[in-house]
Amino acid sequence: MAKTFRRGTHPPTHKRYQDFPLNDFKVPDKLYVSLSQHIGAPAKAVVSVGDSVKEGQLIGEAAGFVSANIFAPVSGTVSAIVKLPTANGGEADHIVIDNDFRYEKSFLPILSDPTKEQIIERIREAGIVGMGGACFPTHVKFSPNKPVDTLIVNGAECEPYITCDCRLLLECAGEFLRGVKYEMKALGVEKAFIGIESNKRPVIDLLKKMCPSGISVVSLITKYPQGAEKQLIYSVTRRIVPAGGLPADVGCVVSNVHTAYAVARAIEVGEPLYKRAMTIAGKGVMKRGNFWMRTGVKHSFIYNECRGSVPEEATRKVISGGPMMGFAQATLDAATTKGSSALMFFDKKQTDVSEPTQCISCGRCIQCCPMNLLPKDVDRFILRGNYDEIEKLGVMNCIECGVCSYTCPAKRPLVQSMRLAKKEIKARGAKK
């Protein structure tokens, strides 16, 4: 029987791209590789302008424990180090590589039957991060300061349109499952669960046939945000992560499908993380589907390659990530990173441009919030600038899933209010 969590909502899934196989996306003449592709300190450049690099070569070194190494996505020459916008806002230093199209590789040594310590070290060396969107360095997550007994692999892929994880599981199931076994060994656990929404029946059937001992597939009801960490843990284990707590507090570690696959590649092939599966969707372009995408490909290049005969003015909105939790792009100057799961090009029909109206106190945002918060009250206090009251409402527990904004009939920008409140409270705390 399929499992689920409390509350949430049911947006149209738009999973038609599940039948589109993964293909290599065209590689541009220049790649713009961000040194900030993860939560934590940006990496430090270890190459200079004029240096020749090979595909998979270290070009940015982790600047601390909570940081991640960065690698060249192609072979070529470093032509500049420039500051560019990032997909999630702000700016970061980018290493510009002129592609020589030779694709000469420089990988890490292959590991045979690695120990727990060797697996964690390889994860760190290879710059592997959580690839469901948060991009938290995986070697940190796999070094919990509390005992854990369960690994949960997030295969829910609950965001509308995104299907790259689904295709990865169908096309690379063997490597993925070996990656899960490596992760289990790294954590010292004997059981793992792969949570997959029920709208991916072919994936569920395939993995159930292939899963080795200790790994189980859990069918989940198709509901948003089923892939959120705390909701996934509850659905699979019925364990409740406390407010302000982490999965390790209830004996769990959550990994992403692509992260497990990347672990297998890093160990068995020596391939560091510099490319990933990515979905391109939306009626604002002609070319859509699932692609292997290298880091450092500018959104403008992707758009020009995919637009086809669609008039430029028809593309009304570009979103990095999914339509629920992704980031609308002010320009196309940002480039793909390890966390780029999707790029959406929406036309007018797919874009809601309704002006927000007064809150009618219907309570839908409260009824659907998976974290049991009060979004309408946070929005009200934001307008008043009353951050002391906002903090009392537990806004820091918001996972920014977007359910509140989606369900609001008044079209209030509730998730933006939640984000603004969290940012201001953090800033106030830093000043104190």
Phi, psi and chi 1 to 4 in degrees:
 res  aa     phi    psi   chi1   chi2   chi3   chi4
   1 MET       -  133.0 -178.2  177.9  176.6      -
   2 ALA   -66.2  144.0      -      -      -      -
   3 LYS  -109.2  164.4  -60.1 -179.2  177.7 -179.3
   4 THR  -159.8 -172.4 -167.1      -      -      -
   5 PHE  -119.0  178.2   60.6   99.4      -      -
   6 ARG   -83.5  143.1  -59.4 -179.9 -178.2  120.1
   7 ARG    68.9 -150.5  -57.2 -171.9  175.4 -168.4
   8 GLY    89.6 -172.4      -      -      -      -
   9 THR  -149.1  179.2 -170.3      -      -      -
  10 HIS  -131.5   74.6  -62.4  -89.0      -      -
  11 PRO   -70.9  157.3   27.5  -34.4      -      -
  12 PRO   -55.7  135.1  -22.5   32.4      -      -
  13 THR   -81.5  -31.6   58.3      -      -      -
  14 HIS    50.4   49.7  -62.8  -68.4      -      -
  15 LYS   -95.2   29.6  -64.6  -66.1 -174.4 -179.6
  16 ARG   -63.8  -20.7   64.9 -179.5   67.2   93.1
  17 TYR   -80.1    0.0  -56.1  112.9      -      -
  18 GLN   -60.6  -24.5  -72.6 -178.5  175.4      -
  19 ASP   -91.0    1.3  -63.2  -31.8      -      -
  20 PHE   -92.3  113.3  -73.1   53.0      -      -
  21 PRO   -66.5  160.4   24.0  -32.9      -      -
  22 LEU   -73.3  128.4  -76.6  162.4      -      -
  23 ASN  -127.3  153.0  -69.8  -55.8      -      -
  24 ASP   -69.8  130.1  -71.6  -29.9      -      -
  25 PHE   -83.7  146.5 -162.2   83.7      -      -
  26 LYS   -56.4  140.1 -176.3  178.6  177.8 -179.3
  27 VAL  -100.4  130.3 -173.0      -      -      -
  28 PRO   -77.3  173.6   27.9  -34.0      -      -
  29 ASP   -69.2  -34.2  -65.6  -23.8      -      -
  30 LYS  -125.7  140.4  -74.0 -179.1  179.6  -73.1
  31 LEU  -122.2  141.3  -68.4   99.9      -      -
  32 TYR  -116.5   96.6  -60.0   79.3      -      -
  33 VAL   -95.7  112.8 -172.5      -      -      -
  34 SER   -70.2  142.7  173.6      -      -      -
  35 LEU   -89.0    1.0  -70.2  172.0      -      -
  36 SER  -126.3   82.6 -177.2      -      -      -
  37 GLN  -115.7   24.4  -58.8 -171.8   36.1      -
  38 HIS  -160.7  162.7   46.2  -93.4      -      -
  39 ILE   -70.7  137.7  -73.5  177.7      -      -
  40 GLY   113.7 -167.7      -      -      -      -
  41 ALA   -68.2  136.4      -      -      -      -
  42 PRO   -59.3  150.4  -21.0   32.1      -      -
  43 ALA   -70.1  158.5      -      -      -      -
  44 LYS  -102.2  130.1  -66.2 -179.8  179.6  177.8
  45 ALA   -61.2  134.1      -      -      -      -
  46 VAL  -117.0   13.6  -66.6      -      -      -
  47 VAL  -126.5  161.6  -69.0      -      -      -
  48 SER  -125.3  163.4  -58.1      -      -      -
  49 VAL   -58.4  131.7  174.2      -      -      -
  50 GLY   100.0  -14.9      -      -      -      -
  51 ASP   -70.9  143.2  -73.3   -7.5      -      -
  52 SER   -89.4  139.2  -65.1      -      -      -
  53 VAL  -131.0  158.3  -63.9      -      -      -
  54 LYS  -112.7  156.9  -67.0 -177.7  178.2 -179.0
  55 GLU   -60.2  125.5  179.2  179.6  -25.5      -
  56 GLY    90.5    1.7      -      -      -      -
  57 GLN   -79.3  142.9  178.8 -179.5  -33.4      -
  58 LEU   -66.6  123.9 -179.1   72.5      -      -
  59 ILE  -121.9  -15.3   58.3  172.9      -      -
  60 GLY  -138.8  123.7      -      -      -      -
  61 GLU   -98.0  136.6 -169.1  171.1   45.6      -
  62 ALA   -52.5  134.9      -      -      -      -
  63 ALA  -101.5   37.1      -      -      -      -
  64 GLY   149.6  179.8      -      -      -      -
  65 PHE   -65.1  -45.4 -176.8   57.0      -      -
  66 VAL   -92.8   79.5 -175.7      -      -      -
  67 SER  -165.5  177.5 -173.1      -      -      -
  68 ALA  -149.9  145.3      -      -      -      -
  69 ASN   -68.8  151.8  -70.3  -24.2      -      -
  70 ILE  -123.2  141.0  -55.5  -66.5      -      -
  71 PHE  -126.9  154.4  -60.1   86.4      -      -
  72 ALA   -70.3  128.6      -      -      -      -
  73 PRO   -80.7  -14.7   28.2  -32.6      -      -
  74 VAL  -145.9  169.0  -65.7      -      -      -
  75 SER   -89.1  151.3   58.6      -      -      -
  76 GLY   160.0 -150.9      -      -      -      -
  77 THR  -125.6  136.0  -55.4      -      -      -
  78 VAL   -73.6  116.4  176.4      -      -      -
  79 SER  -103.2  -17.2   59.1      -      -      -
  80 ALA  -170.5  161.2      -      -      -      -
  81 ILE  -127.5  112.4  -60.7  177.2      -      -
  82 VAL  -128.9  160.6  -63.0      -      -      -
  83 LYS   -96.6  126.7 -161.6  170.6  -74.7  -68.9
  84 LEU  -135.3  159.9  -69.3  171.5      -      -
  85 PRO   -67.5  152.1   21.7  -31.5      -      -
  86 THR  -105.3  161.1   58.3      -      -      -
  87 ALA   -65.4  -28.8      -      -      -      -
  88 ASN  -100.0   18.7   59.2   -9.2      -      -
  89 GLY    99.1  157.1      -      -      -      -
  90 GLY    83.1 -167.8      -      -      -      -
  91 GLU  -136.1  160.6  -70.0 -175.1  -31.4      -
  92 ALA  -154.4  158.6      -      -      -      -
  93 ASP   -71.6  137.6  -72.5  -28.8      -      -
  94 HIS  -124.7  136.3  -71.8   64.2      -      -
  95 ILE   -91.3  121.0  -64.0  174.3      -      -
  96 VAL   -93.1  123.8 -175.6      -      -      -
  97 ILE  -116.7  123.6  -59.4  175.0      -      -
  98 ASP   -81.1  116.1  -68.9  -11.4      -      -
  99 ASN   -70.5  127.6 -171.3   -0.8      -      -
 100 ASP   -95.4   -2.9   63.3   12.2      -      -
 101 PHE    61.2   20.1  -64.4   96.4      -      -
 102 ARG   -92.2  -27.6  -65.0  176.2 -175.7  170.6
 103 TYR    55.1   41.5  -58.1  107.7      -      -
 104 GLU   -69.9  132.3  -63.2  175.0  -59.9      -
 105 LYS  -104.7  151.8  -67.1  179.8  172.0   59.7
 106 SER  -139.3   91.4  176.2      -      -      -
 107 PHE  -100.3  171.1  -78.1    4.7      -      -
 108 LEU   -79.5  159.7  -59.8  164.1      -      -
 109 PRO   -63.6  143.3  -18.7   30.5      -      -
 110 ILE   -70.5  139.4  -66.6  170.9      -      -
 111 LEU  -104.5  133.9  -62.4  179.2      -      -
 112 SER  -112.0  122.8  178.2      -      -      -
 113 ASP    47.6   60.0 -168.8   23.8      -      -
 114 PRO   -70.2  152.8   27.5  -35.2      -      -
 115 THR   -79.5  171.7   63.9      -      -      -
 116 LYS   -54.5  -47.4  169.3 -178.7  177.3  176.8
 117 GLU   -65.4  -38.4  -69.1   74.6   21.1      -
 118 GLN   -67.4  -35.4  -74.3  175.4  -39.0      -
 119 ILE   -65.2  -47.7  -66.3  170.9      -      -
 120 ILE   -62.5  -40.8  -65.1  174.9      -      -
 121 GLU   -65.2  -39.7  176.2   58.8   17.6      -
 122 ARG   -66.1  -38.7  174.3   50.2   55.3   91.1
 123 ILE   -58.8  -42.4  -71.0  170.5      -      -
 124 ARG   -66.6  -47.6 -173.9 -161.9   66.1   78.2
 125 GLU   -58.4  -40.3  -74.4  180.0  -44.4      -
 126 ALA   -81.6   -2.1      -      -      -      -
 127 GLY    68.3   32.1      -      -      -      -
 128 ILE   -79.3  134.7  -63.9  174.2      -      -
 129 VAL  -130.1  169.6  -60.7      -      -      -
 130 GLY   -66.1  124.3      -      -      -      -
 131 MET  -106.4   19.8  -63.8  170.9   72.7      -
 132 GLY   -88.2   -3.1      -      -      -      -
 133 GLY   136.2  -38.2      -      -      -      -
 134 ALA   -73.6  -32.2      -      -      -      -
 135 CYS    60.9   38.0  -65.0      -      -      -
 136 PHE   -76.3  131.4 -168.5   79.4      -      -
 137 PRO   -54.1  124.4  -27.7   36.5      -      -
 138 THR   -68.9  -31.8  -57.7      -      -      -
 139 HIS   -65.3  -27.5   69.1  -84.3      -      -
 140 VAL   -73.0  -46.4 -179.7      -      -      -
 141 LYS   -60.5  -34.1 -177.9 -180.0  -79.3 -168.3
 142 PHE   -88.2   14.1  -80.7   29.2      -      -
 143 SER  -124.7   56.8  -55.3      -      -      -
 144 PRO   -67.2  149.5   26.5  -34.0      -      -
 145 ASN   -92.1   11.2   55.6    8.5      -      -
 146 LYS  -133.3  152.1  -64.5 -179.3  179.9 -179.4
 147 PRO   -67.0  137.9   22.6  -32.0      -      -
 148 VAL  -124.2  152.4  -62.8      -      -      -
 149 ASP  -126.7   -3.3   57.4   31.6      -      -
 150 THR  -140.8  132.1  -57.9      -      -      -
 151 LEU  -104.6  130.6  169.3   66.4      -      -
 152 ILE  -117.9  124.9  -60.5  175.1      -      -
 153 VAL  -101.2  124.6 -177.0      -      -      -
 154 ASN   -85.3  100.6 -175.4   -2.2      -      -
 155 GLY  -113.1   18.9      -      -      -      -
 156 ALA   -64.6  -45.0      -      -      -      -
 157 GLU    46.1   61.5 -157.8  164.6   42.8      -
 158 CYS   -83.6  -16.2   59.5      -      -      -
 159 GLU   -64.1  136.0  -86.7  -91.6   14.1      -
 160 PRO   -56.0  148.5  -25.8   35.0      -      -
 161 TYR    76.8  -37.7  -66.8   97.0      -      -
 162 ILE   -72.5  128.4  -56.7  179.5      -      -
 163 THR  -138.0   10.4   54.8      -      -      -
 164 CYS   -66.2  -36.3   54.1      -      -      -
 165 ASP   -66.3  -38.5  -80.2   -2.2      -      -
 166 CYS   -59.4  -46.8  175.8      -      -      -
 167 ARG   -66.9  -38.1  -70.6  -49.6  -51.3  178.8
 168 LEU   -60.3  -42.2 -176.2   68.0      -      -
 169 LEU   -66.7  -39.4  -70.1  171.2      -      -
 170 LEU   -70.0  -36.1  -72.8  170.9      -      -
 171 GLU   -95.6  -22.1  -61.8  179.0   32.6      -
 172 CYS  -133.0   38.1  -51.5      -      -      -
 173 ALA   -60.4  -38.6      -      -      -      -
 174 GLY   -62.2  -50.5      -      -      -      -
 175 GLU   -62.6  -41.3  -77.4  178.5  -62.8      -
 176 PHE   -58.3  -47.9  159.7   71.1      -      -
 177 LEU   -66.6  -34.7  -71.3  171.1      -      -
 178 ARG   -66.6  -35.0  -66.8 -163.2  -60.9  -84.9
 179 GLY   -63.4  -39.1      -      -      -      -
 180 VAL   -62.4  -41.2  175.5      -      -      -
 181 LYS   -63.4  -40.6  -67.6  -65.6  -75.1 -173.5
 182 TYR   -62.6  -41.4  -70.1  129.3      -      -
 183 GLU   -64.9  -40.1  -69.3 -175.2  -27.6      -
 184 MET   -60.8  -42.8  -67.8  169.5   67.3      -
 185 LYS   -64.5  -40.1 -169.8  172.0 -176.9  178.7
 186 ALA   -63.0  -35.6      -      -      -      -
 187 LEU   -88.3  -15.2  -69.2  167.3      -      -
 188 GLY    72.0   32.5      -      -      -      -
 189 VAL  -110.4  156.7  -58.0      -      -      -
 190 GLU  -108.4   -3.7  -64.0 -177.2   -2.2      -
 191 LYS  -135.7  142.9   59.0 -178.2  177.4 -179.0
 192 ALA  -139.8  146.5      -      -      -      -
 193 PHE  -123.0  136.1  -61.5   97.3      -      -
 194 ILE  -107.9  110.8  -54.5  168.4      -      -
 195 GLY   -90.3  121.6      -      -      -      -
 196 ILE  -133.5  132.8  -57.2  174.6      -      -
 197 GLU   -67.2  149.4  -76.4 -168.4  -33.7      -
 198 SER   -67.1  -12.1   55.2      -      -      -
 199 ASN   -80.8    7.3   61.9   -8.7      -      -
 200 LYS  -119.2   52.6  -57.1  170.8 -174.7   66.3
 201 ARG   -55.9  -43.5 -166.7   75.0 -116.0  171.7
 202 PRO   -59.4  -35.6  -24.9   35.4      -      -
 203 VAL   -68.5  -44.8  176.4      -      -      -
 204 ILE   -59.1  -47.2  -66.5  172.6      -      -
 205 ASP   -63.4  -42.0  -67.2  -18.5      -      -
 206 LEU   -63.8  -48.8  175.2   65.2      -      -
 207 LEU   -68.1  -34.2  -67.7 -176.7      -      -
 208 LYS   -62.5  -32.0  -78.8 -172.4  173.3  179.6
 209 LYS   -74.7  -31.1  -68.4  177.2 -176.1  176.5
 210 MET   -99.3  -17.4  -64.7 -178.0   64.0      -
 211 CYS   -62.1  127.7  -85.3      -      -      -
 212 PRO   -76.5  176.8   29.0  -33.8      -      -
 213 SER   -59.0  136.6  174.8      -      -      -
 214 GLY    97.1  -14.1      -      -      -      -
 215 ILE  -114.4  127.3  -57.0  177.2      -      -
 216 SER  -123.0  146.0  -58.0      -      -      -
 217 VAL   -97.9  129.7  176.5      -      -      -
 218 VAL  -113.6  120.0  179.3      -      -      -
 219 SER   -79.9  130.9  177.8      -      -      -
 220 LEU  -116.6  142.9  -54.7  167.8      -      -
 221 ILE   -62.9  137.0  -70.1  175.8      -      -
 222 THR   -71.7  105.5  -59.0      -      -      -
 223 LYS  -157.6  146.6 -176.7  168.8   68.5  169.2
 224 TYR  -102.0  136.5 -176.3   83.7      -      -
 225 PRO  -100.2   79.4   34.9  -31.5      -      -
 226 GLN   -59.4  -27.2 -177.3   61.3   80.0      -
 227 GLY   -84.9   -3.6      -      -      -      -
 228 ALA   -65.3  141.6      -      -      -      -
 229 GLU   -55.1  -52.1 -160.8  169.0   59.3      -
 230 LYS   -68.6  -35.8  -66.4 -179.2  179.4 -179.7
 231 GLN   -69.5  -37.6  -76.2   63.0   42.0      -
 232 LEU   -65.6  -43.7 -178.5   64.7      -      -
 233 ILE   -60.4  -44.0  -69.3  170.7      -      -
 234 TYR   -65.0  -43.0  178.1   79.6      -      -
 235 SER   -61.2  -42.1  -64.2      -      -      -
 236 VAL   -81.8  -40.9  172.6      -      -      -
 237 THR  -117.5  -12.3   67.2      -      -      -
 238 ARG    64.7   17.2  -72.7  -61.3 -176.4 -100.3
 239 ARG   -87.5  141.5  -59.9  176.6 -172.0  178.3
 240 ILE  -110.5  115.6  -60.6  174.5      -      -
 241 VAL   -72.6  125.7  179.2      -      -      -
 242 PRO   -66.1  156.1   23.8  -33.3      -      -
 243 ALA   -56.1  128.6      -      -      -      -
 244 GLY    80.1   -0.3      -      -      -      -
 245 GLY   -93.5  177.4      -      -      -      -
 246 LEU  -119.5  161.2  -62.8  171.3      -      -
 247 PRO   -53.5  -34.2  -30.2   37.4      -      -
 248 ALA   -62.0  -22.6      -      -      -      -
 249 ASP   -65.1  -21.2  -65.4  -30.7      -      -
 250 VAL  -117.0   22.2  -67.4      -      -      -
 251 GLY    78.3   22.1      -      -      -      -
 252 CYS  -124.0  152.7  -63.9      -      -      -
 253 VAL  -129.8  134.8  166.4      -      -      -
 254 VAL  -109.5  130.6  178.4      -      -      -
 255 SER  -121.4  159.4  178.0      -      -      -
 256 ASN   -96.0  155.0  174.6  -96.6      -      -
 257 VAL   -53.6  -50.0  161.4      -      -      -
 258 HIS   -69.0  -30.9 -148.9  -50.4      -      -
 259 THR   -63.4  -45.1  -57.7      -      -      -
 260 ALA   -61.8  -42.0      -      -      -      -
 261 TYR   -61.5  -43.6  170.2   79.1      -      -
 262 ALA   -63.5  -34.5      -      -      -      -
 263 VAL   -63.2  -45.1  169.1      -      -      -
 264 ALA   -61.6  -43.7      -      -      -      -
 265 ARG   -63.0  -40.2  -64.4  -73.5  -65.0  177.2
 266 ALA   -66.0  -35.2      -      -      -      -
 267 ILE   -83.0  -46.3  -69.2  169.8      -      -
 268 GLU   -87.4  -25.2  -61.9  176.3   -7.6      -
 269 VAL  -116.1  -20.5 -175.2      -      -      -
 270 GLY    80.7   17.2      -      -      -      -
 271 GLU   -85.2  116.7 -179.4 -178.0   85.4      -
 272 PRO   -73.5  172.2   27.1  -31.7      -      -
 273 LEU   -88.0  106.5 -177.0   54.7      -      -
 274 TYR  -142.6    4.5   61.8   85.0      -      -
 275 LYS  -149.0  160.4   64.7  179.3  178.9 -179.8
 276 ARG  -156.3  167.0   62.0  159.0  -61.4  145.1
 277 ALA   -79.5  142.0      -      -      -      -
 278 MET  -148.7  141.8  179.6  177.1  176.4      -
 279 THR  -100.3  134.1  -61.4      -      -      -
 280 ILE  -115.1  125.7  -65.3  172.8      -      -
 281 ALA  -144.6  171.9      -      -      -      -
 282 GLY   107.7  151.7      -      -      -      -
 283 LYS   -82.5    3.1  -65.6 -179.8 -179.8  178.6
 284 GLY   -81.6   -3.4      -      -      -      -
 285 VAL  -138.3  161.7  -68.4      -      -      -
 286 MET   -89.6  -40.2  -69.2  -76.7  -69.8      -
 287 LYS   -89.0  114.0 -176.0  177.6  179.9  179.7
 288 ARG  -133.7  159.6  -56.2 -177.3  -74.6  -95.9
 289 GLY   143.1 -154.5      -      -      -      -
 290 ASN  -116.9  134.0  -57.6  -63.1      -      -
 291 PHE  -139.0  151.1  -58.5   91.9      -      -
 292 TRP   -81.7  117.5  -72.9  110.6      -      -
 293 MET  -120.6  129.2 -173.8   74.0   67.1      -
 294 ARG   -80.1  154.6  -65.0  166.8 -167.9 -102.8
 295 THR   -69.4  150.2   58.4      -      -      -
 296 GLY    92.8    7.4      -      -      -      -
 297 VAL   -88.4  120.6 -179.2      -      -      -
 298 LYS   -65.7  145.0  -90.4 -162.6  172.2 -176.0
 299 HIS   -60.7  -32.0  -68.3  172.5      -      -
 300 SER   -64.1  -37.4   55.5      -      -      -
 301 PHE   -66.4  -43.6  179.9   84.5      -      -
 302 ILE   -60.9  -44.0  -63.9  172.7      -      -
 303 TYR   -61.6  -45.7  177.8   58.8      -      -
 304 ASN   -66.0  -33.4  -69.9  -29.6      -      -
 305 GLU   -73.7  -28.8  -75.5  -63.7  -49.3      -
 306 CYS  -102.3  -18.5  -64.6      -      -      -
 307 ARG   -61.7  -42.2 -178.0  164.3   67.2   90.9
 308 GLY    62.9 -130.9      -      -      -      -
 309 SER   -91.0    5.2   59.8      -      -      -
 310 VAL   -70.9  125.4  177.5      -      -      -
 311 PRO   -59.5  143.2  -21.1   32.0      -      -
 312 GLU   -58.7  -36.7 -169.1  169.6  -24.0      -
 313 GLU   -71.4  -12.2   61.4  -88.2   14.6      -
 314 ALA   -75.7  -22.7      -      -      -      -
 315 THR   -82.2  106.1  -53.4      -      -      -
 316 ARG   -94.1  -26.2  -62.0  -67.5  -65.6  -88.2
 317 LYS  -151.7  136.3 -167.8  170.8 -170.9  176.7
 318 VAL  -118.6  128.3 -180.0      -      -      -
 319 ILE  -124.4  128.2  -58.5  172.5      -      -
 320 SER   -88.1  116.0  176.9      -      -      -
 321 GLY   100.8 -161.6      -      -      -      -
 322 GLY   -86.3  167.2      -      -      -      -
 323 PRO   -69.2  -17.5   23.4  -32.6      -      -
 324 MET   -87.2  -45.9  -62.9  -64.9  -75.0      -
 325 MET  -116.1   -2.2  -70.4 -171.3   72.8      -
 326 GLY   -73.5  177.3      -      -      -      -
 327 PHE  -114.2  121.5  -68.0   85.0      -      -
 328 ALA   -64.9  139.1      -      -      -      -
 329 GLN   -98.9  128.5  -59.0  -62.4  -72.5      -
 330 ALA   -77.7  -30.7      -      -      -      -
 331 THR  -138.7  175.7   74.7      -      -      -
 332 LEU  -105.2   22.6  -66.5  177.2      -      -
 333 ASP   -84.0  -15.0  -75.1  -21.6      -      -
 334 ALA   -70.5  159.7      -      -      -      -
 335 ALA  -123.3  161.2      -      -      -      -
 336 THR   -66.7  148.9   56.8      -      -      -
 337 THR  -133.1 -174.7   66.6      -      -      -
 338 LYS   -61.6  -25.1  -59.9  172.5 -174.2  179.9
 339 GLY   -95.5    7.3      -      -      -      -
 340 SER   -80.9   87.5  -60.6      -      -      -
 341 SER   -80.2  -25.4   59.7      -      -      -
 342 ALA  -161.7  159.4      -      -      -      -
 343 LEU  -137.5  120.5 -161.7   59.2      -      -
 344 MET  -104.8  131.9  -52.9  -78.3  147.5      -
 345 PHE  -118.5  100.1  -62.5   95.7      -      -
 346 PHE   -99.2  142.2  -73.9  163.2      -      -
 347 ASP   -92.7 -172.2   65.5    3.1      -      -
 348 LYS   -60.6  -40.3 -175.8  177.2 -179.6  179.2
 349 LYS   -67.4  -27.3  -69.9 -177.5  179.7  178.8
 350 GLN   -91.7   -0.9  -66.1  175.9  -63.5      -
 351 THR  -116.0  124.0  -54.6      -      -      -
 352 ASP   -90.4  111.8 -171.2  -13.0      -      -
 353 VAL  -108.1   22.1  -66.9      -      -      -
 354 SER   -62.8  139.1  -56.8      -      -      -
 355 GLU   -77.6  138.1  -72.3  -67.5  -35.2      -
 356 PRO   -65.5  145.1   21.5  -31.0      -      -
 357 THR  -117.8 -178.9   58.2      -      -      -
 358 GLN   -63.4  139.9 -172.4   67.9   32.4      -
 359 CYS   -59.1  132.9  172.2      -      -      -
 360 ILE  -101.1    8.5   60.6  173.8      -      -
 361 SER    54.7   40.6  -64.3      -      -      -
 362 CYS   -76.5  -23.0   65.0      -      -      -
 363 GLY    81.4    8.2      -      -      -      -
 364 ARG   -62.9  -38.0  -70.9 -173.5 -167.3  176.8
 365 CYS   -63.3  -33.7   60.7      -      -      -
 366 ILE   -74.6  -42.0  -61.9  171.5      -      -
 367 GLN   -63.9  -31.5  -67.3  166.1    5.6      -
 368 CYS   -98.3  -16.5  -66.3      -      -      -
 369 CYS   -59.7  118.4  177.2      -      -      -
 370 PRO   -70.5  -11.8   26.5  -34.1      -      -
 371 MET  -105.4    9.5  -63.5  -56.6  -65.3      -
 372 ASN    59.0   39.6  -58.5  -44.7      -      -
 373 LEU   -99.9  179.1  -59.6  176.6      -      -
 374 LEU  -120.5   74.2  -55.0  173.0      -      -
 375 PRO   -57.2  -38.7  -25.1   35.4      -      -
 376 LYS   -65.2  -33.8   73.5  177.2 -172.9   66.8
 377 ASP   -73.1  -37.0  -68.9  -19.2      -      -
 378 VAL   -61.7  -44.1  172.0      -      -      -
 379 ASP   -60.3  -40.7 -173.7   49.8      -      -
 380 ARG   -65.2  -43.6  177.7  161.6   52.6   92.4
 381 PHE   -72.8  -28.1  -74.6  127.7      -      -
 382 ILE   -60.4  -44.0  -81.9  -79.3      -      -
 383 LEU   -63.4  -27.8  -64.9  174.8      -      -
 384 ARG   -91.5  -10.9  -61.9  176.7 -177.7  177.5
 385 GLY    71.6   24.2      -      -      -      -
 386 ASN   -94.1   81.5 -167.4  -21.2      -      -
 387 TYR   -78.4  -22.3  -70.4   96.4      -      -
 388 ASP   -63.1  -43.2  -69.7  -28.5      -      -
 389 GLU   -68.4  -38.0  -70.7  -61.2  -39.1      -
 390 ILE   -60.9  -43.0  -70.3  174.0      -      -
 391 GLU   -63.0  -35.4 -165.5  163.3    4.0      -
 392 LYS   -65.5  -23.0  -67.7  176.4 -174.9  176.7
 393 LEU   -81.1    0.1  -65.7  175.3      -      -
 394 GLY    75.3   29.3      -      -      -      -
 395 VAL   -61.4  -23.9   69.9      -      -      -
 396 MET   -66.8  -13.2  -60.5  -52.0  -68.2      -
 397 ASN   -86.4   -3.1  -68.5  -47.7      -      -
 398 CYS   -63.6  134.4  172.5      -      -      -
 399 ILE   -98.6    5.3   59.0  174.3      -      -
 400 GLU    55.9   40.7  -59.0  178.3   20.8      -
 401 CYS   -76.2  -22.1   64.5      -      -      -
 402 GLY    89.3    2.5      -      -      -      -
 403 VAL   -60.3  -39.1  164.1      -      -      -
 404 CYS   -62.0  -47.4   51.8      -      -      -
 405 SER   -65.4  -39.1  -66.6      -      -      -
 406 TYR   -64.9  -38.4  177.3   78.0      -      -
 407 THR   -90.1   -6.8   57.1      -      -      -
 408 CYS   -75.8  116.9  177.5      -      -      -
 409 PRO   -70.0  -20.8   25.2  -33.4      -      -
 410 ALA   -87.3   -1.1      -      -      -      -
 411 LYS    58.1   34.8  -54.7  -59.3  179.6 -175.6
 412 ARG   -67.4  141.7  -59.5  -67.0  -54.0  164.9
 413 PRO   -79.9   65.3   30.1  -34.9      -      -
 414 LEU   -67.8  -42.7  -61.9  176.6      -      -
 415 VAL   -66.5  -33.2   71.8      -      -      -
 416 GLN   -65.6  -37.2  -73.2   87.2  -14.0      -
 417 SER   -63.7  -41.2  -67.6      -      -      -
 418 MET   -63.6  -43.1  -56.9  -65.9  -90.9      -
 419 ARG   -63.9  -43.9  -75.9  173.5  174.7  163.2
 420 LEU   -62.7  -41.8  177.1   60.7      -      -
 421 ALA   -62.6  -45.9      -      -      -      -
 422 LYS   -61.9  -42.5  -69.6  170.0   69.0  176.6
 423 LYS   -63.4  -43.4 -177.1  177.2  180.0  179.8
 424 GLU   -68.1  -40.0 -179.1   62.7   25.9      -
 425 ILE   -65.4  -40.3  -70.9  168.8      -      -
 426 LYS   -62.7  -42.3  -73.9  179.3 -178.2  176.5
 427 ALA   -64.5  -40.3      -      -      -      -
 428 ARG   -65.4  -38.8  -76.9  155.3   58.1   98.5
 429 GLY   -65.5  -38.5      -      -      -      -
 430 ALA   -65.9  -37.4      -      -      -      -
 431 LYS   -66.1  -36.9  -72.0  178.9 -177.9  178.3
 432 LYS   -68.3      -  -69.4  177.8 -177.9  177.9
